[in-house]
Amino acid sequence: MENLGKGRRVIGGERKKLRTELKREYAAGRSIRDLAAETGRSYGFVHGVLSESGVKLRGRGGPTRGKKKR
């Protein structure tokens, strides 16, 4: 996957291609954070593109910050 660089607008055919690639990688089990690092974009950008593509986003996998159970 191509590193897009931070701050550059991604529109049109390039965005459509990116949606397809991100959707495929996310469905294969990659995390949003991994995809963000690989593309050079923010977590929020990748999350937004995945949402645009209609992907059902997975829940958190890590521990929550609630009170400790005894």
N, C-alpha and C positions, 0 to 999 in steps of 0.2 A: 504494500500500500504506500502511496506517495505521501511525503511530508509536505503539507500545504503551507506551512508557515503561519505565524500568528498575525491576525489582523486583516488578512486579505479576504475580500469578499469572494464567496463561492456561489456562483449562480448558474442557471441554465443547464446545459448538458453536463458540465463538470459536476454540478451538485447532484444531478440525477445519477451519474456514475458513482459518486461518493455514497449516496444513499444505498445503492445496490451492494457495494462492497462492504459498507459498515453493517448492513442488515445480514449479509452472509456470514461475516466474521462473528457478529454477536450471536447469531443462531448456532454457530459452531462452539460457543462456550466462552469466547473472549469477553473480558470485562470492559465496561465503558472507560474506565481509567486506563487500561492497556491501549485501547483504540485511540484515546485522546493523546497519549504519549507518542504513539506511533505516527499519528497524523500531524502532530505539532499544534493541535487545537485544544481548547478547554473542554473540561468535562461537560459543561453546560451546552457547548456547541454540539458535541457528539450526541448528547442526550436529546437535544432538539431535532437533530437530523434523523435519529432513530425513531422518534415520535412521529415525525413527518412521514416516515416510510410505513407506519402502521404496525410496527413491531410491538408485541406485548412485552413490556420490560419486566425483568426478573426482580424479585425482592432483594433486600440486602442479604448478604451472605455472612457478614461479620457480626461480632458481638454488638449488642445494644448498649447504650449508656445508662440504662435504668439502675435502680437500686440493686445492690448485691443480694442474691438469695442466700438464705442461711441454711 
